Structures are given as structure tokens and as C-alpha cells.
């Protein structure tokens, strides 16, 4: 045990790693060792072949143990009052002398031993607690003599471990962590729209991760076999190997299925030549486990939504006291004592996505922005109601900002569809939620009539409501013509944009810089147009009365064109 090898001596250990008839350390780790086994040293040496397996028991002296070159040696734990004759440092040196494939410890390994292992290129692994070295030894030998049988047994172990995670309610994040540990590769779980739910990048791929995620998030890159979510259950082999856009990289991808419909995709990503049969097993069973977890989460979410909807319906009917509302809010993890604003959304037009899809979009934005809100899909009305806890110094601005963020997400996902949005007054107590909802309904109806996607706040709509209640259309039309007629005629003759310029000017509250930016023109061009408006209409835009008349006329013109 006194003789030490130098680091250069390690190069002659089993120069047969490419022998296809042999099983490597990495394959033993994946197919035979306990699933939570860790690699402590020699991460880059796991392609060494393993010819057999044996166990060293304390107080055995390994010097007298006969082992073959390339043998995987397990170091059994100490029991009772036994004393190990050799330290872990000495065991590493012996392993280097004996040319064993790797040392597998059951107990913690000292930093000195790990330093020796790295110096002499001895792979060192650590079994998880409660492992029994003799049983693990038998698993390795079983792999060496019956690979197919061991592969089937390993698949069962993997599925059992992953489903135990779901049984313990540890969630999708822990599932993906476990899959990443099992494969030592990058893992991504996506929903049916290819939005990433959970990911675990591998350190080797960090620099390429943006490109990888960009590739797998494109619908056109979903393998053809998996594109029809309603027929993925008919595929004999749902796991597909797919090359990525980056040279040498590939993924194993399998559909996540619940209730016989594809609900997402699980991908294991790595160097194409490193993806093997155990990775295929893991992605297949991992997708099944993710399906169970997603189905469970959906069932819980649906139950919570029903309870929340029933509660909000009672609240709007006036059947909920302040005290009961506070208690219910605690169950929903929501502070009912904060001021709230009702936000009501609905699709515009006949050929629109479902109200349920709108609800999903709303929840996605609220979750991303971490905006405390209660969301209710009102299916008979095809509306989504949001009670937003609009705390802070400017609660109305906060709710308007959230509404605009929802609309931006709708534009991103459905660029050809529009949504109408109405906001009610601020409700400072639960008893006022009904009023805020009523106001939001009025604002939503006006947004529909105006066919605008701008979120309309009820407090800003007094002029609109006054105009809508006036019945003398001829008088309104005459006022519009008197105020805007010369500008309308000029635009028509010269193919100009003076009316459009005025509308942008009022939308930007008279801010010239913002108006120029909205119109995508230079500020000097805008100033020229404003001067032309003054000249052609013979008006002075600096007078408040003139601005009011023009703004009213533009509003009347829009309303008359829609009614």
C-alpha cells in the first residue's frame, strides 16, 4: 500500500473504452446503480468499460483482494464496531494500482481522497443512503450478463421513482430535476403551445441555451409524428429522436398525454452520440409521470376555479359578508381587504378563440406579473372577469397597466383577433365589488361599440356616455361637420392625414413628442401639420374651448360611424 502511482501511470488503464461489446461505467450508473448515485470524481472517465463487479467489506485489506482490470469495486459501509484497515485515500491508491474501473463508496469520501482520485484518474461514485452494496453488485452483474432484462427492470425502477415524486406532491419542478439527474442531460417540459413550463439546462449547453429554446419553441419543429395532439396515443413508439439546428446536438422528445390528448412535450437534450437507450426510457417514463402530475394539477385547478367562481357569483349577488369574504380569500391565498378594481374582457368579432382560451391568457399574464387577482370565466356571457388588487398610490393606473399587458399578450399569440376591455371604479371594500363590476360592464359595452382595443376605464367615459344618450343624430352630425368639415375635405382632396394627426394628438394628451412617435414622423413634420390644421380650419389649437370642440367632434364622428 506504500507504493504510489504517478498521474501519468493512469493512461494504461483499460485502453478499450470503445469496445462495443463492453458495458461502460456510465451505462452501469444509468442501468444498474441506484438512481440517486452521484459522481464525485472522474466525470470525464465514465466511458471506461466494466468487466465485473465486486465488494470490499471492512475490515478486509484490499491489498489481498484479487480483482480484474476494469472491475467495478464497491466499498461497503462500516457496521457496528468494525474498523476499516485502510483509509479512503489508500483505497484510491490501491484502485489506481489494481487498474479497477471505478470505486463506488457508500459513505462520505474525504476531500483528500477525491484529490487523489482526480490526480490518478480514478472515477469515484457515491451510493445514496440505504443502498445495499451486495444488491447493487448483483444489479451490475445482471447488466453484464443480461442487458435486455436489466433494461426492462431499470425502466420499471425509473417509472416507480418518478411516480413516487408525483405521489408526494413535489410538483413538476422536482420531476424535471430527477430526470436531469438520471440522464445527466438538459431537460425541457413544454405545454401544448410550446411554452416552457420547467427546464433544467446542462452546464455544457448554457452558452447555446437560447438557440436551443428558440428551436424547440417553433411549432414547425415539432416532429411530424407528434403534431396531431389527438392522435399521439396511436403512435407505436411515441419517443422521437430529432436533430437540432446546432451541429452535433439532438433531443429525445415524447408527448405528455392526459385523457388521451397530448398536453405537452418532454425533451432530453444533449450530444447526439450521447443519447442512448436509457435516455429513451427516461423520456418515455418521464413523459408519463409528467402527464400524471399535469392531470392532477389540472383537476385541482379546475376545482379551485369552480369554488372561486361560485364565491364571486355569490359576492356579486350580495350574499357574502365582509367577514366571510376575508375567510374565503385566505383559502384562495388572496387579501380581500385590499382595494380592488373589476376588469372585464371579451373577444370582439365572431371568429374568435374560446372564452376559456382568453381565461388562460389572462391567467398567464397575471402569473407572470405576479399581480394579486381573482379570475373568473363567466361562460354564459363569454367574458373573463378579473378582480385586481390595485394597491399603491395609483391603483387605477396599476389596473390599466395590467389590462394593457394582457392585450399585448393577446396580440402576440393572436395577432388577428381583438379583445374589448372595461374597467370599473375602485372598490375599497367587498361591498363595492358589485358596483365596480357593473361599471366594468358598461365600459366593456362601450369598448365593443367603439371597436377599440384600448382598455376603457369607467371614470374616463362621461363624455362618451353623454353623447350616446343624445337622440338628435342630425344635430350631432351637423356639429361634427361644422367643426371638422374643412379638415375632412382637405384630407380627401390632398390624400392627407390631418384628421389622423388630430386623433393621435388627443390620444397622447397633447404631448407633441409622444404624438410624433405614435405617428412615426419627425417632430418638425408634426409641427408643420399642426400649423396646417390651424390655417385650414381657421382655428387656434392653443385655446381650450377649441380643443374641447375638436375632441368632441372626433368622438361623435367615431360613434356615429359605429351606430
RODO-2510 file (C-alpha; in nm, 4 decimals, decimal comma):
residues 563
     n   res          X          Y          Z
     1     x     0,0000     0,0000     0,0000
     2     x     0,3005     0,2298     0,0299
     3     x     0,3836     0,2341    -0,3377
     4     x     0,2184     0,5283    -0,5177
     5     x     0,1482     0,5667    -0,8838
     6     x     0,2048     0,8951    -1,0630
     7     x    -0,0706     1,0621    -1,2642
     8     x     0,0982     0,9663    -1,5887
     9     x     0,0663     0,5974    -1,4976
    10     x    -0,3132     0,6123    -1,5277
    11     x    -0,3061     0,6247    -1,9057
    12     x    -0,2638     0,2483    -1,9333
    13     x    -0,5883     0,1674    -1,7506
    14     x    -0,8138    -0,0172    -1,9889
    15     x    -0,7495     0,1343    -2,3228
    16     x    -1,0573    -0,0425    -2,4542
    17     x    -1,3313     0,2115    -2,3933
    18     x    -1,4551     0,1934    -2,7492
    19     x    -1,5128    -0,1819    -2,7328
    20     x    -1,8812    -0,2036    -2,8264
    21     x    -1,9168    -0,5414    -2,6535
    22     x    -1,8370    -0,3914    -2,3140
    23     x    -2,0517    -0,2034    -2,0645
    24     x    -1,9179     0,1340    -1,9527
    25     x    -1,9211     0,2924    -1,6075
    26     x    -2,1800     0,5403    -1,7324
    27     x    -2,4041     0,2568    -1,8502
    28     x    -2,3665     0,0898    -1,5121
    29     x    -2,4603     0,4172    -1,3452
    30     x    -2,7675     0,4568    -1,5617
    31     x    -2,8817     0,0960    -1,5811
    32     x    -2,7711    -0,0756    -1,2612
    33     x    -2,6640     0,1602    -0,9825
    34     x    -2,9287     0,3228    -0,7612
    35     x    -3,0933     0,6140    -0,9359
    36     x    -2,9570     0,8749    -0,6948
    37     x    -2,5928     0,7653    -0,7291
    38     x    -2,3594     1,0647    -0,7609
    39     x    -2,0311     1,1013    -0,9493
    40     x    -1,7752     1,2621    -0,7156
    41     x    -1,4662     1,2383    -0,9350
    42     x    -1,3787     1,1301    -1,2860
    43     x    -1,6836     1,2742    -1,4649
    44     x    -1,4949     1,2595    -1,7947
    45     x    -1,3812     0,8976    -1,7449
    46     x    -1,7220     0,7297    -1,7323
    47     x    -1,6770     0,5737    -2,0763
    48     x    -1,4307     0,3194    -1,9302
    49     x    -1,5514    -0,0391    -1,9651
    50     x    -1,6592    -0,2535    -1,6706
    51     x    -1,5817    -0,6254    -1,6880
    52     x    -1,7174    -0,7388    -1,3493
    53     x    -1,8236    -0,6130    -1,0054
    54     x    -1,7160    -0,6990    -0,6508
    55     x    -1,7473    -0,5682    -0,2935
    56     x    -1,4819    -0,4848    -0,0327
    57     x    -1,6084    -0,5348     0,3207
    58     x    -1,4382    -0,3877     0,6273
    59     x    -1,2094    -0,4853     0,7817
    60     x    -1,0863    -0,6557     0,4603
    61     x    -0,7496    -0,5438     0,3341
    62     x    -0,7909    -0,4739    -0,0405
    63     x    -0,4206    -0,5485    -0,0971
    64     x    -0,5021    -0,9184    -0,0743
    65     x    -0,8178    -0,8972    -0,2856
    66     x    -0,7831    -1,0345    -0,6368
    67     x    -0,9624    -0,8140    -0,8925
    68     x    -0,9577    -0,7978    -1,2692
    69     x    -0,8505    -0,4961    -1,4672
    70     x    -1,1674    -0,2962    -1,5265
    71     x    -1,3614    -0,4307    -1,2295
    72     x    -1,6169    -0,2026    -1,0605
    73     x    -1,5411    -0,2164    -0,6884
    74     x    -1,7959    -0,1312    -0,4180
    75     x    -1,6750    -0,0234    -0,0756
    76     x    -1,9245    -0,1497     0,1826
    77     x    -2,0070     0,0720     0,4832
    78     x    -1,8750     0,0107     0,8319
    79     x    -2,1029    -0,1894     1,0561
    80     x    -2,1279    -0,1948     1,4355
    81     x    -1,7789    -0,1538     1,5864
    82     x    -1,5761    -0,2672     1,2875
    83     x    -1,2716    -0,0643     1,1922
    84     x    -1,1502    -0,0191     0,8387
    85     x    -0,7846    -0,1132     0,7986
    86     x    -0,7337     0,1232     0,5060
    87     x    -0,8327     0,4858     0,4626
    88     x    -1,0267     0,6106     0,1625
    89     x    -0,7056     0,7726     0,0363
    90     x    -0,5299     0,4358     0,0485
    91     x    -0,8281     0,2745    -0,1259
    92     x    -0,7976     0,5219    -0,4127
    93     x    -0,4251     0,4495    -0,4455
    94     x    -0,4925     0,0758    -0,4413
    95     x    -0,7610     0,1197    -0,7112
    96     x    -0,5104     0,3025    -0,9267
    97     x    -0,2538     0,0202    -0,8765
    98     x    -0,5104    -0,2531    -0,9429
    99     x    -0,6449    -0,0721    -1,2501
   100     x    -1,0057    -0,1048    -1,1352
   101     x    -1,2637     0,0709    -1,3478
   102     x    -1,4066     0,2791    -1,0621
   103     x    -1,4588     0,2898    -0,6866
   104     x    -1,8145     0,3146    -0,5547
   105     x    -1,8432     0,4267    -0,1924
   106     x    -2,1375     0,4006     0,0411
   107     x    -2,0143     0,6609     0,2892
   108     x    -1,8827     1,0155     0,2572
   109     x    -1,5450     1,0454     0,0846
   110     x    -1,2783     1,2775     0,2233
   111     x    -1,1516     1,5749     0,0198
   112     x    -0,8028     1,4208     0,0286
   113     x    -0,9319     1,1005    -0,1306
   114     x    -1,1140     1,2959    -0,4005
   115     x    -0,7984     1,4941    -0,4713
   116     x    -0,6071     1,1661    -0,5076
   117     x    -0,8796     1,0276    -0,7330
   118     x    -0,8562     1,3270    -0,9629
   119     x    -0,4778     1,3127    -0,9674
   120     x    -0,4660     0,9423    -1,0541
   121     x    -0,7759     0,9393    -1,2779
   122     x    -0,9809     0,7048    -1,0629
   123     x    -1,3560     0,7583    -1,1043
   124     x    -1,5304     0,7770    -0,7666
   125     x    -1,9059     0,7400    -0,7191
   126     x    -2,1248     0,7639    -0,4092
   127     x    -2,4298     0,5459    -0,3485
   128     x    -2,7398     0,7026    -0,1893
   129     x    -2,8222     0,6187     0,1751
   130     x    -2,9903     0,2852     0,2468
   131     x    -2,8285     0,1215    -0,0568
   132     x    -2,7063    -0,2346    -0,0082
   133     x    -2,3755    -0,2937    -0,1881
   134     x    -2,4368    -0,6650    -0,2407
   135     x    -2,7692    -0,5996    -0,4146
   136     x    -2,6136    -0,3227    -0,6258
   137     x    -2,3283    -0,5597    -0,7162
   138     x    -2,5813    -0,8151    -0,8376
   139     x    -2,7553    -0,5475    -1,0499
   140     x    -2,4271    -0,4672    -1,2225
   141     x    -2,3532    -0,8330    -1,2867
   142     x    -2,7083    -0,8765    -1,4175
   143     x    -2,6436    -0,5941    -1,6629
   144     x    -2,3183    -0,7564    -1,7753
   145     x    -2,4811    -1,0926    -1,8459
   146     x    -2,8391    -0,9925    -1,9386
   147     x    -2,8560    -0,6389    -2,0722
   148     x    -3,2090    -0,6651    -2,2149
   149     x    -3,3554    -0,7986    -1,8914
   150     x    -3,1789    -0,5354    -1,6844
   151     x    -3,3027    -0,2634    -1,9188
   152     x    -3,6626    -0,3720    -1,8586
   153     x    -3,6092    -0,3802    -1,4835
   154     x    -3,4487    -0,0375    -1,4950
   155     x    -3,7445     0,1057    -1,6829
   156     x    -3,9749    -0,0161    -1,4075
   157     x    -3,7490     0,1384    -1,1423
   158     x    -3,7420     0,4720    -1,3235
   159     x    -4,1194     0,4862    -1,3618
   160     x    -4,1676     0,3891    -0,9983
   161     x    -3,9304     0,6600    -0,8758
   162     x    -4,0857     0,9309    -1,0924
   163     x    -4,4417     0,8415    -0,9965
   164     x    -4,3395     0,8452    -0,6301
   165     x    -4,2455     1,2111    -0,6795
   166     x    -4,5970     1,2846    -0,8052
   167     x    -4,7454     1,0859    -0,5175
   168     x    -4,5523     1,3046    -0,2738
   169     x    -4,6925     1,6167    -0,4451
   170     x    -4,3439     1,7528    -0,5103
   171     x    -4,4516     1,9041    -0,8417
   172     x    -4,3218     1,9278    -1,1965
   173     x    -4,0017     2,1079    -1,0983
   174     x    -3,8832     1,8164    -0,8865
   175     x    -3,9802     1,5716    -1,1631
   176     x    -3,7636     1,7584    -1,4130
   177     x    -3,4785     1,7778    -1,1592
   178     x    -3,4978     1,3992    -1,1140
   179     x    -3,4985     1,3377    -1,4902
   180     x    -3,1954     1,5649    -1,5305
   181     x    -3,0115     1,3723    -1,2569
   182     x    -3,0970     1,0374    -1,4143
   183     x    -2,9736     1,1350    -1,7602
   184     x    -2,7089     1,3969    -1,6811
   185     x    -2,8519     1,5965    -1,9716
   186     x    -3,0641     1,9045    -2,0301
   187     x    -3,4389     1,8611    -1,9838
   188     x    -3,7298     2,0800    -2,1005
   189     x    -4,1023     2,0406    -2,0326
   190     x    -4,3317     2,2397    -2,2628
   191     x    -4,7073     2,2805    -2,2767
   192     x    -4,9143     2,2131    -2,5876
   193     x    -4,8361     2,5626    -2,7194
   194     x    -4,4631     2,5021    -2,6724
   195     x    -4,4361     2,7438    -2,3817
   196     x    -4,1663     2,6257    -2,1414
   197     x    -4,3157     2,5097    -1,8113
   198     x    -3,9958     2,3852    -1,6465
   199     x    -3,6417     2,3481    -1,7751
   200     x    -3,3082     2,2253    -1,6461
   201     x    -3,0211     2,3319    -1,8741
   202     x    -2,6996     2,1322    -1,8655
   203     x    -2,3839     2,3325    -1,7840
   204     x    -2,2239     2,2274    -2,1140
   205     x    -2,5142     2,3797    -2,3086
   206     x    -2,5590     2,7101    -2,1241
   207     x    -2,3951     2,9124    -2,3994
   208     x    -2,6273     2,7606    -2,6592
   209     x    -2,9427     2,7534    -2,4497
   210     x    -3,1189     3,0493    -2,6108
   211     x    -3,0739     2,8948    -2,9553
   212     x    -3,1960     2,5566    -2,8278
   213     x    -3,5099     2,7035    -2,6703
   214     x    -3,5759     2,9111    -2,9817
   215     x    -3,5617     2,5968    -3,1968
   216     x    -3,7889     2,3783    -2,9847
   217     x    -4,0437     2,6585    -2,9343
   218     x    -4,1190     2,6753    -3,3072
   219     x    -4,4357     2,4765    -3,3999
   220     x    -4,2791     2,3775    -3,7331
   221     x    -4,0028     2,1949    -3,5440
   222     x    -4,2388     1,9611    -3,3602
   223     x    -4,1743     1,6148    -3,5111
   224     x    -4,4423     1,5294    -3,7668
   225     x    -4,5436     1,2189    -3,5702
   226     x    -4,6299     1,4325    -3,2654
   227     x    -4,8040     1,7291    -3,4268
   228     x    -5,1594     1,5915    -3,4030
   229     x    -5,2288     1,6041    -3,0302
   230     x    -5,5426     1,3947    -3,0698
   231     x    -5,3635     1,1021    -3,2338
   232     x    -5,0405     1,0728    -3,0401
   233     x    -5,1832     0,7795    -2,8440
   234     x    -5,1952     0,5810    -3,1691
   235     x    -4,8182     0,6002    -3,2232
   236     x    -4,6367     0,2726    -3,1521
   237     x    -4,3145     0,4471    -3,0463
   238     x    -4,4010     0,7955    -2,9194
   239     x    -4,0386     0,8827    -2,8339
   240     x    -3,8705     1,0554    -3,1291
   241     x    -3,5018     1,1363    -3,1860
   242     x    -3,4638     1,4747    -3,3554
   243     x    -3,1520     1,6629    -3,4625
   244     x    -3,1401     2,0276    -3,3556
   245     x    -3,0232     2,3249    -3,5590
   246     x    -2,6910     2,3284    -3,3708
   247     x    -2,4373     2,0796    -3,5126
   248     x    -2,3993     1,7643    -3,3080
   249     x    -2,6965     1,8306    -3,0796
   250     x    -3,0193     1,6339    -3,0725
   251     x    -3,3139     1,5655    -2,8487
   252     x    -3,5315     1,2754    -2,7484
   253     x    -3,8870     1,4097    -2,7317
   254     x    -4,2047     1,2384    -2,6132
   255     x    -4,5622     1,3687    -2,5849
   256     x    -4,7098     1,4321    -2,2421
   257     x    -5,0553     1,2755    -2,2563
   258     x    -5,3568     1,3194    -2,0294
   259     x    -5,7035     1,1867    -2,1075
   260     x    -5,5780     1,0519    -2,4430
   261     x    -5,4770     1,4002    -2,5662
   262     x    -5,1295     1,5467    -2,5984
   263     x    -5,0907     1,8209    -2,3378
   264     x    -4,7232     1,8990    -2,3887
   265     x    -4,3762     1,7695    -2,4733
   266     x    -4,0840     1,6406    -2,2681
   267     x    -3,7381     1,6712    -2,4245
   268     x    -3,3987     1,5381    -2,3174
   269     x    -3,1271     1,7333    -2,4990
   270     x    -2,7610     1,6525    -2,5423
   271     x    -2,4824     1,5491    -2,7772
   272     x    -2,6453     1,3255    -3,0368
   273     x    -2,3981     1,0405    -2,9896
   274     x    -2,4521     1,0510    -2,6115
   275     x    -2,8279     0,9975    -2,6258
   276     x    -2,8836     0,6306    -2,5532
   277     x    -3,1461     0,3710    -2,4704
   278     x    -3,1640     0,4678    -2,1048
   279     x    -3,2327     0,8288    -2,2051
   280     x    -3,5138     0,6987    -2,4255
   281     x    -3,6512     0,5042    -2,1295
   282     x    -3,6329     0,8075    -1,9044
   283     x    -3,8055     1,0410    -2,1511
   284     x    -4,0812     0,7839    -2,2111
   285     x    -4,1498     0,7207    -1,8433
   286     x    -4,0813     1,0841    -1,7554
   287     x    -4,3493     1,1987    -2,0008
   288     x    -4,5947     0,9538    -1,8424
   289     x    -4,5118     1,0845    -1,4942
   290     x    -4,5459     1,4458    -1,6133
   291     x    -4,8839     1,3532    -1,7601
   292     x    -4,9977     1,2251    -1,4207
   293     x    -4,8722     1,5393    -1,2493
   294     x    -5,0337     1,7707    -1,5052
   295     x    -5,3644     1,5829    -1,4857
   296     x    -5,3582     1,6097    -1,1080
   297     x    -5,2702     1,9785    -1,1205
   298     x    -5,5477     2,0426    -1,3726
   299     x    -5,8049     1,8629    -1,1563
   300     x    -5,7018     2,0699    -0,8539
   301     x    -5,7021     2,3898    -1,0589
   302     x    -6,0479     2,3158    -1,2039
   303     x    -6,1846     2,2552    -0,8545
   304     x    -6,0343     2,5798    -0,7288
   305     x    -6,1769     2,7701    -1,0268
   306     x    -6,5256     2,6312    -0,9607
   307     x    -6,5051     2,7282    -0,5943
   308     x    -6,3743     3,0728    -0,6840
   309     x    -6,6481     3,1217    -0,9441
   310     x    -6,9209     3,0188    -0,7008
   311     x    -6,7814     3,2549    -0,4383
   312     x    -6,7597     3,5512    -0,6790
   313     x    -7,1092     3,4853    -0,8085
   314     x    -7,2433     3,4950    -0,4530
   315     x    -7,0414     3,8086    -0,3857
   316     x    -7,1880     3,9877    -0,6901
   317     x    -7,5353     3,8808    -0,5756
   318     x    -7,4727     4,0433    -0,2395
   319     x    -7,4765     3,7141    -0,0464
   320     x    -7,1292     3,7416     0,1076
   321     x    -7,0439     3,9421     0,4173
   322     x    -6,7112     4,1192     0,4635
   323     x    -6,6065     3,8678     0,7292
   324     x    -6,6911     3,5652     0,5123
   325     x    -6,5143     3,7237     0,2141
   326     x    -6,1960     3,7661     0,4176
   327     x    -6,2055     3,3987     0,5247
   328     x    -6,2685     3,2807     0,1694
   329     x    -5,9851     3,4984     0,0491
   330     x    -5,7497     3,3243     0,2911
   331     x    -5,8426     2,9914     0,1310
   332     x    -5,7570     3,1362    -0,2094
   333     x    -5,4400     3,2946    -0,0644
   334     x    -5,5803     3,6363    -0,1568
   335     x    -5,6155     3,9510     0,0543
   336     x    -5,9782     4,0603     0,0208
   337     x    -5,9226     4,3730     0,2325
   338     x    -5,7145     4,5467    -0,0351
   339     x    -5,8842     4,7908    -0,2768
   340     x    -5,9908     4,6119    -0,5972
   341     x    -6,0857     4,7112    -0,9499
   342     x    -6,3023     4,4948    -1,1757
   343     x    -6,1542     4,4286    -1,5204
   344     x    -6,3877     4,2671    -1,7722
   345     x    -6,2623     4,1226    -2,1024
   346     x    -6,4347     3,9668    -2,4051
   347     x    -6,3361     3,8786    -2,7595
   348     x    -6,4544     4,1056    -3,0416
   349     x    -6,5868     3,9525    -3,3616
   350     x    -6,7426     3,6178    -3,4489
   351     x    -6,4321     3,4208    -3,5466
   352     x    -6,2520     3,4429    -3,2161
   353     x    -6,0845     3,1894    -2,9876
   354     x    -6,2837     3,0475    -2,6987
   355     x    -6,3509     3,2352    -2,3764
   356     x    -6,1583     2,9593    -2,1998
   357     x    -5,8549     3,0431    -2,4101
   358     x    -5,8937     3,4078    -2,3102
   359     x    -5,9052     3,2975    -1,9462
   360     x    -5,5790     3,1061    -1,9940
   361     x    -5,4131     3,4124    -2,1472
   362     x    -5,5294     3,6308    -1,8592
   363     x    -5,4004     3,3826    -1,6006
   364     x    -5,0676     3,3567    -1,7838
   365     x    -5,0086     3,7322    -1,7678
   366     x    -5,1276     3,7635    -1,4080
   367     x    -4,8974     3,4803    -1,3045
   368     x    -4,6010     3,6294    -1,4923
   369     x    -4,6600     3,9756    -1,3442
   370     x    -4,7414     3,8346    -1,0004
   371     x    -5,0450     4,0605    -0,9862
   372     x    -5,2739     3,9578    -0,6971
   373     x    -5,6071     3,8899    -0,8668
   374     x    -5,9137     3,6666    -0,8656
   375     x    -6,0091     3,5446    -1,2144
   376     x    -6,3498     3,4088    -1,3111
   377     x    -6,4581     3,2753    -1,6507
   378     x    -6,8214     3,3753    -1,6976
   379     x    -6,9080     3,1179    -1,9619
   380     x    -7,2708     3,2176    -2,0365
   381     x    -7,1545     3,5747    -2,1090
   382     x    -6,8275     3,4643    -2,2772
   383     x    -6,6442     3,7086    -2,0541
   384     x    -6,3456     3,6891    -1,8230
   385     x    -6,3784     3,8873    -1,5006
   386     x    -6,0701     3,9898    -1,3060
   387     x    -6,0827     4,1479    -0,9637
   388     x    -5,7397     4,3072    -0,9415
   389     x    -5,5980     4,4066    -0,6035
   390     x    -5,4902     4,7524    -0,7209
   391     x    -5,2879     4,8664    -0,4226
   392     x    -5,0405     5,1543    -0,4229
   393     x    -5,0600     5,5274    -0,4780
   394     x    -5,2061     5,4969    -0,8291
   395     x    -5,4378     5,1928    -0,8264
   396     x    -5,6267     5,2837    -1,1440
   397     x    -5,3041     5,3220    -1,3403
   398     x    -5,1901     4,9858    -1,1998
   399     x    -5,5041     4,8089    -1,3253
   400     x    -5,4867     4,9836    -1,6629
   401     x    -5,1256     4,8694    -1,6953
   402     x    -5,2269     4,5080    -1,6216
   403     x    -5,5069     4,5310    -1,8802
   404     x    -5,2633     4,6604    -2,1434
   405     x    -5,0196     4,3784    -2,0636
   406     x    -5,2986     4,1256    -2,1205
   407     x    -5,3838     4,2879    -2,4533
   408     x    -5,0164     4,2826    -2,5565
   409     x    -5,0033     3,9082    -2,4876
   410     x    -5,3220     3,8584    -2,6906
   411     x    -5,1635     4,0481    -2,9799
   412     x    -4,8567     3,8267    -2,9534
   413     x    -5,0470     3,4992    -2,9600
   414     x    -5,3477     3,6019    -3,1700
   415     x    -5,2411     3,8941    -3,3904
   416     x    -5,5612     3,8743    -3,5983
   417     x    -5,8062     3,8824    -3,3061
   418     x    -5,9206     4,1701    -3,0884
   419     x    -6,0485     4,1950    -2,7347
   420     x    -6,2644     4,4580    -2,5636
   421     x    -6,1751     4,5599    -2,2084
   422     x    -6,3662     4,7596    -1,9481
   423     x    -6,2562     4,8704    -1,6022
   424     x    -6,4806     4,9704    -1,3131
   425     x    -6,4308     5,2167    -1,0320
   426     x    -6,2032     5,1406    -0,7395
   427     x    -6,3812     4,9302    -0,4734
   428     x    -6,2383     4,9969    -0,1300
   429     x    -6,4464     4,7270     0,0425
   430     x    -6,6037     4,3985    -0,0632
   431     x    -6,9497     4,5512    -0,0648
   432     x    -6,8430     4,7806    -0,3514
   433     x    -6,7216     4,4983    -0,5784
   434     x    -7,0690     4,4728    -0,7324
   435     x    -7,0571     4,8400    -0,8303
   436     x    -6,7100     4,8036    -0,9807
   437     x    -6,8307     4,5054    -1,1841
   438     x    -7,1371     4,6965    -1,3051
   439     x    -6,9159     4,9867    -1,4127
   440     x    -6,6759     4,7486    -1,5884
   441     x    -6,9719     4,6001    -1,7802
   442     x    -7,0709     4,9460    -1,9042
   443     x    -6,7145     5,0257    -2,0044
   444     x    -6,6849     4,6906    -2,1842
   445     x    -7,0046     4,7534    -2,3791
   446     x    -6,8777     5,0921    -2,4888
   447     x    -6,5434     4,9409    -2,5906
   448     x    -6,7358     4,6934    -2,8058
   449     x    -6,9402     4,9702    -2,9696
   450     x    -6,6289     5,1720    -3,0363
   451     x    -6,4488     4,8585    -3,1561
   452     x    -6,1455     4,9744    -2,9645
   453     x    -5,8787     4,7628    -2,8011
   454     x    -5,7840     5,0434    -2,5659
   455     x    -5,8870     4,9460    -2,2101
   456     x    -6,1696     5,1827    -2,1126
   457     x    -6,1949     5,2993    -1,7522
   458     x    -6,5442     5,3967    -1,6460
   459     x    -6,4187     5,7170    -1,4839
   460     x    -6,2978     5,8444    -1,8207
   461     x    -6,6205     5,7753    -2,0109
   462     x    -6,8585     6,0525    -1,9018
   463     x    -6,8427     6,2324    -2,2371
   464     x    -6,8933     5,9081    -2,4311
   465     x    -7,1981     5,8179    -2,2252
   466     x    -7,3461     6,1683    -2,2675
   467     x    -7,3080     6,1528    -2,6441
   468     x    -7,4565     5,8031    -2,6630
   469     x    -7,7634     5,9234    -2,4725
   470     x    -7,8296     6,2133    -2,7129
   471     x    -8,1024     6,1186    -2,9584
   472     x    -8,0770     6,4025    -3,2162
   473     x    -7,8394     6,2414    -3,4669
   474     x    -7,8831     6,5262    -3,7189
   475     x    -7,7680     6,7836    -3,4666
   476     x    -7,4666     6,5691    -3,3756
   477     x    -7,3782     6,5202    -3,7417
   478     x    -7,4111     6,8939    -3,8055
   479     x    -7,1790     6,9746    -3,5131
   480     x    -6,9269     6,7247    -3,6460
   481     x    -6,9407     6,8732    -3,9966
   482     x    -6,9139     7,2301    -3,8746
   483     x    -6,6095     7,1545    -3,6600
   484     x    -6,4214     6,9101    -3,8834
   485     x    -6,5640     6,9675    -4,2321
   486     x    -6,2777     7,1727    -4,3758
   487     x    -6,0196     6,9275    -4,2476
   488     x    -6,2121     6,6271    -4,3800
   489     x    -6,2432     6,7915    -4,7240
   490     x    -5,8714     6,8763    -4,7299
   491     x    -5,7717     6,5201    -4,6376
   492     x    -5,9934     6,3830    -4,9124
   493     x    -5,8623     6,6231    -5,1812
   494     x    -5,4943     6,6056    -5,0872
   495     x    -5,4850     6,2484    -4,9561
   496     x    -5,3532     6,3957    -4,6300
   497     x    -5,3639     6,2832    -4,2663
   498     x    -5,4753     6,5876    -4,0711
   499     x    -5,7697     6,4113    -3,9001
   500     x    -5,5438     6,1199    -3,8122
   501     x    -5,2920     6,3684    -3,6738
   502     x    -5,5569     6,5315    -3,4549
   503     x    -5,6730     6,1937    -3,3196
   504     x    -5,3170     6,0988    -3,2274
   505     x    -5,2664     6,4423    -3,0683
   506     x    -5,5632     6,3910    -2,8345
   507     x    -5,4753     6,0252    -2,7661
   508     x    -5,1364     6,1485    -2,6433
   509     x    -5,2984     6,4202    -2,4290
   510     x    -5,1415     6,6970    -2,6355
   511     x    -4,7844     6,5699    -2,5896
   512     x    -4,6103     6,6526    -2,9171
   513     x    -4,3172     6,4123    -2,8698
   514     x    -4,5463     6,1183    -2,7997
   515     x    -4,7744     6,2161    -3,0882
   516     x    -4,4814     6,2255    -3,3318
   517     x    -4,3677     5,8870    -3,2041
   518     x    -4,7151     5,7347    -3,2444
   519     x    -4,7465     5,8715    -3,5993
   520     x    -4,3859     5,7687    -3,6773
   521     x    -4,2996     6,1159    -3,8090
   522     x    -4,0331     6,3726    -3,7221
   523     x    -4,1321     6,6341    -3,4662
   524     x    -4,0866     6,9101    -3,7278
   525     x    -4,3280     6,7270    -3,9598
   526     x    -4,5827     6,7127    -3,6788
   527     x    -4,5424     7,0850    -3,6066
   528     x    -4,5997     7,1598    -3,9771
   529     x    -4,9189     6,9538    -3,9741
   530     x    -5,0476     7,1240    -3,6575
   531     x    -4,9892     7,4630    -3,8196
   532     x    -5,1747     7,3475    -4,1331
   533     x    -5,4695     7,2380    -3,9154
   534     x    -5,4840     7,5876    -3,7615
   535     x    -5,4672     7,7502    -4,1065
   536     x    -5,7125     7,5265    -4,2943
   537     x    -5,9779     7,5168    -4,0181
   538     x    -5,9163     7,8805    -3,9199
   539     x    -5,8796     7,7844    -3,5556
   540     x    -5,6364     7,8286    -3,2688
   541     x    -5,5439     7,4952    -3,1077
   542     x    -5,3945     7,6773    -2,8114
   543     x    -5,7460     7,7774    -2,6966
   544     x    -5,9000     7,5222    -2,4507
   545     x    -6,2508     7,5715    -2,5991
   546     x    -6,1219     7,4871    -2,9465
   547     x    -5,9503     7,1709    -2,8257
   548     x    -6,2660     7,0598    -2,6448
   549     x    -6,4804     7,1159    -2,9553
   550     x    -6,2379     6,9228    -3,1789
   551     x    -6,2092     6,6346    -2,9319
   552     x    -6,5884     6,6109    -2,9005
   553     x    -6,6319     6,6247    -3,2778
   554     x    -6,3804     6,3425    -3,3293
   555     x    -6,5577     6,1347    -3,0640
   556     x    -6,9010     6,1996    -3,2182
   557     x    -6,7670     6,1069    -3,5621
   558     x    -6,6465     5,7695    -3,4328
   559     x    -6,9703     5,6953    -3,2512
   560     x    -7,1895     5,7915    -3,5459
   561     x    -6,9874     5,5690    -3,7776
   562     x    -7,0489     5,2714    -3,5471
   563     x    -7,4170     5,3183    -3,4676
***
